[in-house]
Amino acid sequence: MKAVVYKGPHEVAVEEVEDATIQDPTDVLVRITTAAICGSDLHMYEGRTDAQPGITFGHENMGIVEEVGSGVYTVKKGDRVVLPFNVACGFCDNCRAGKSAFCLTVNEPGTAGGAYGYVGMGPYGGGQAEYLRVPFADYNCVPLPPGDEHEKEFSLLADIFPTGYHATELAGVRPGETVAVYGAGPVGMMAAYSALLKGASRVFSVDHVPSRLDLVKSIGAEPINFDDGDPVEQITEALGDYGVDRGIDAVGYQATAADGEEQPAAVLNQLVGTVRHTGGIGVVGLYLPSDPGAPDEHSAKGELLVRIGRLFEKGQSIGTGQADAKRYAHQLRDLIIAGRAQPGFVVSQELPLSDAPDAYAKFDKREEGYSKVLLHPGRG
């Protein structure tokens, strides 16, 4: 089958790889109809993780079930499904607690959590491919209505919509509150959108890519361009108060200053300054314990200089970690079906799988028109 394969920093290729197959009775085989390129994929694409050449990318996947293992009971051939990126068993302590991002059985002993096509997240192939093996299918498949309606909206249930929503949960967003979201990439847009869905009174979105800021403005968020000055001061002035109720980091460890200098702890420290005393901070931007391209030796080991003293002094709370996507996917799916949520506004390109190398390069450069790319393996 054809798949997007990592070749080395800033290089992917669409190549023939070994066919995905059912390996265990609890597996299904899914024919991929849509797979998205994620900002998290760019960390691997840029050589900023420990990913080795040969890995098949793709953790945002949906499609049609083609084969069903003998131990699968709730999924049948022909079902249309979306696959939240957490590969999880459904029966360990963390899964039973709803923490599917930290499954205790799907990865090496001493680790927690698995994902399709991502470094360090277990032996699972990615879905930027024609087919995908889905383990523990009764738990990992989220059923969808048949047909092709809402294809782009449903594809976002695999990661960025639940992750954006999870960010608001980590931060503790409640109706009527004010929120600052740092990062207006796809996850940041979904965090801002989720905060608005939950009834936030004002949402500020911090970035410096004009097309992204225009897009968040179109959904009712207030854009803050950090090229124009300190975003903490800009938000404080716009708010007319000493801080927002909640803040969200949708950037992670590759944060940059206005001059382009990489400052891994910049967003965390800006949030400490932006959020009021006793407010909440949610961190879904990626931070890793190993970064081969870090700007200094401590950052290379995931050791960052964070203003913990000020955070403590302000009595702020902070929640972190990958999203438990399956915890939210069914409810968010139903909001889409009911017409109450339309997250597809973030999608800017729908391309055949063969265009993946070019799409990665343009997305990595933050080119206009590449805010969110969907790949369709079945299209020429």
N, C-alpha and C positions, 0 to 999 in steps of 0.2 A: 504494500500500500504506500501511498505518498504521504509525507509528513514534513513538517518544518523542523529542521535539525540544526542545532547549534554547532558552528564550526570553530569559533574563536571570537575574541572581542570584535564587536561590530560586524559580525558576519554570520548569517544564517542562510540555509539553502533548502529548497524543496527537493527531497530525495526519496528514492524507494527504500523502505525499511521493512523489517520483519513484520508480517501481518499480526495485528492484535487478535488474540484468541481467548476463548474461555479457558481458564486454568483451574478454577475451583467450582464446586457445585453452586456456590452463592453468587457467581459472576453473571453478568449479561454482557453482550457485545452490542455496542451502539454505533450506528452509522451516523457520523457527524454531519449535521446540516449547517450549523453555525458555531464558530469558535472565535472568541475575541482575543485581541492583543491587549495585554494589561501593562500598566505602568510598572508593575512588579517584574514583568518579563524583561524590562529594559535594564534592570540591575544585572541580570545574567548576561543579556546581550552586550552590555558595555564592559564585561569582564570584571564586575565589581562584586562577584560572589565566588564561591569555590566550584562553580559548575564546570564540568569537564566536557570537551567536545564530544558530540555524539548524542547528547540528551535531546529528546523530542519535547518541544515546548507545547504549552497550552493547558491552562487550568480553568478556563471559562468556556464551558462546552454544553451543547445541547444537540439532540438528534432523535433518531428513531431506533427502537430496539429491534435488532436483527436476529439475535440468538439468545436463548435463555438457559441458564444452568439448571440442573435437576433439583437444586435446593432453593430455588427462588419461587416465592408464592404470591407476591402482590404485583409483580411486573410481568407483562406478557409480550410476545412478539408483536410488533406493529405499534406499540405504545410510543407516544411522543413524550420525551422527558427532558428536563434540564438537570444539570449535574453540579450542584454547589461544590466549590473547589475542595472542601475538606473531604478527604478520604477517611472514613471512620467506620467503626464496627457496629455501633449502635447499642452495645451491651456492656462496655467497660464502665467503671465508676464515672469517668468524665462524660462519656456519651449519655449515660442515664441522667446526669445533671444538666444536660443541654449544652455541654462544652465540647461540641464536636470538633473544634479546631485543635483540641488537645487530647485526641483519642490515644489510649495507652497501649493499643495492640497492633497498630498498622505500621509501625516504624521500628527502628532498632531499640532494644532494651535501654532504658535510661533516657529516652527521648519521648516526646509527646506530639502527635499530630502528623498527618499525611496530606499530600496533595498530588494532583495530576501534573506531571511534567515540570516539577520544580526541584531545584537542588536541595538536598538534605531532607526532603519530605517523603522518603520512601521509594520503593522500586516501581513506581507507577508511571506508565507512559503518558505523554501529553495528548491533548485532543486537537491540536492544530494538525489534523491528520484526517484520513478518510474514515477510520474506525477507531474505537476506543474500548478497551476492556474496563468494565466498572465492577469492582469488588463489592461485596456486601450490598448487592443491588437493591434489596428491599428497603434498606435504609438510605442509600446514597442517591437513588433516583427520585426526583420530585415530578409527579405526573402533571401533564399539561393537556388542555383540550386538543383534540385531533385537528388536523389541517395545518395551515401556515399563518393563521392570524396572530398578530402580536409577536412575530418571530424576533424582531430586534429588542422589544421590551423584555420578553421572556429570557433572552440570552443574557441579559444583565443580572438576572437572578443567580447566575453562577458565581458572581463575585461582587461587582462594584456596587450594586444596589443594596444587598445585605450588608456589605462592608461599610458603606456610607451610613446606613441606618444604625449599625452596630456602634459607630463612632458617637452618634447622638445618645445611645444608651450608656456607653462608657462615661460620657461627659455628664449625663443626667439631665438632658434637655427636657424641659416641661413647657406646656403652653404658656404663652405670654412672656417668655424669657428672651434675653438677647444672647446672640451666639456669634463667635468669630471662628471662621474656618480658614486655616492657613493651607494654601494649595488649592488651585482651581483646575487640576487635572481631573480625569474621570471620577476618581473616588472622592475628591474634594467637592466636585459638583454634586455628586450623589449625597454627600454629607449635608451640604447646604440645602438641597432639595428635601432631604429627609427632615431636617430641622423645620423647614417651612411646613411640611406635611403634618408635623407634630404640633404646629401652632406657635412657633417662635414669633415674637413680635418684630424683631429685626435680626437679619443675618448679614454679617460682613464677610466678604470673600477676598482673601489676600493672595495676590499673584503678580506677575508682571508681563504675562503674555496677553496682548490686547484682545485677540480673538476669544480667549478663554474668559477674560473679564467681561466681554460683551455678552457672552453666552450666559454667565451667571446673572448678569443684570436682567436678561430677558425672562428669568424665572422669579424675579423679585428680590434677589440678594443685592447687597450694596458693594460694588467693587472697590477694592483698595489696592492701588498699584504701589508696590514697595520701591519701585524706581523713583517715585515722587517724594520719598522720605520715610522716616521711621514709621512702620505700620502701627506700632503701639500708640504713638502720638496721634497718628491720623484717626485711628478708631476712637481714642479717648476724646478727641476734639469733635468728631462726628456724633458721638453718643452724648456728649455733654454730661458725662458722669465719669466715675473713677474706674470703671471696668465693666466688661460684659459678664453675664451670669455664667456662661459656658464657653469653652474653647476647644477646638479640634485641630489636631496635627494630622494632615493628610499629605505630608511631604516626606518625612523620614530622614534618613541619615545622609542623603545627598543634597541637603539644603544649601542654598547659596545666598550670598549677600548681593546687593544691587550691582556691585562691580563684577559679579561672576565668581568671586572667591568662594570656594566651598567651605562651609562652616557647619559641621555635622550637628551641633547642638543648638543652632541658631533658632529654629522654630520652637523648640522646647522652652528656651529662655524667653523668647518673645511672648509665648503664651502665659508664662508666669507673670509677665508684666501686663498682659492684656486683660486677664481674668481677675475679677474682683476678689476681695477677701472672702473665704469660704466657698468660692465657686468651684466648678468641676472642669477637669481637662480630660479629653478622650484622645488617645494616641493610636491611630491605625496606620500611620505612615511607618514604613518598614525600618527596623533597626536590627542589625545582625552582629553576632559575636566575632565575625571575621570579615574583613573588607580589604582585599588585596590592593585596591587603588586608593586607600584612605590618604588624606593629606598629612597625617602625622602618625607616630607609632602607637599612641594610645587609641586613637580612633580606629586603627587597623584591628584592634582587639575589642572593639565595641565599648571602649571606655571613654565617656564623654564628660566634659566639664559643664555640669548642669547647676543652675542656681537653686540648689536644694534648700539652702538656708532661707532664701526669700520665699520659696514655696511653702516651707514649714511656717514661717512667720505670718504668711497670709492665710494659713489654715486651709489651703486648697487640697482637693482630692484629685487623684490621677488614676485613670484606668488605661490599661494597655493590652495589646495582643491581637493576634489575627482574629478575624470575625468568625463566630460560630454561625456560618452562613445558613445551615439547615434550620437553625432556630427561628429564622425570620422568613425563609424562602416561601413557605406555603401561604403565610398571611400577605406578603407583598405580592405574590402571584394573584391572589384574590382581589387585591386592590387594583391591579392592572386589568383583570377581567371585568371588574365593575366600572372601569373608567375613572377611578379615583386617583390613580397614579399613572403617569405617562413618562417614565424615565428615558424613553427612546430619544428625547431631544438631544442627548449627549452624543449619539451616534453620528459620525460625520462621513464615514466611508464604509461601503459594503463591496468586498472584492473577492475574486476567486483565490483559492489557496496559492496558486502559482505567483500571485503578486506579493506574497508575504515578505520576501527580502526587501523590496522597494518600500513597502509599507512600514517595516521596522525602521529603516533608515530615516524616513520622513517623520515618523512619530517620535523617534529619538531626538530629532532636531526641533521638535515642537513646531513643525510647519503648520501654517494655517490650513484648516480642512482635515487635520489628522488628530482631532481631539479624542476620537474613539473609533477604532477600526474593527469591523467584523469580517471574518474570513468564511467563505462558503465553499467547502471542498467539492461539493457536487456541481458547481457551476464552472463553465469554461471561461 
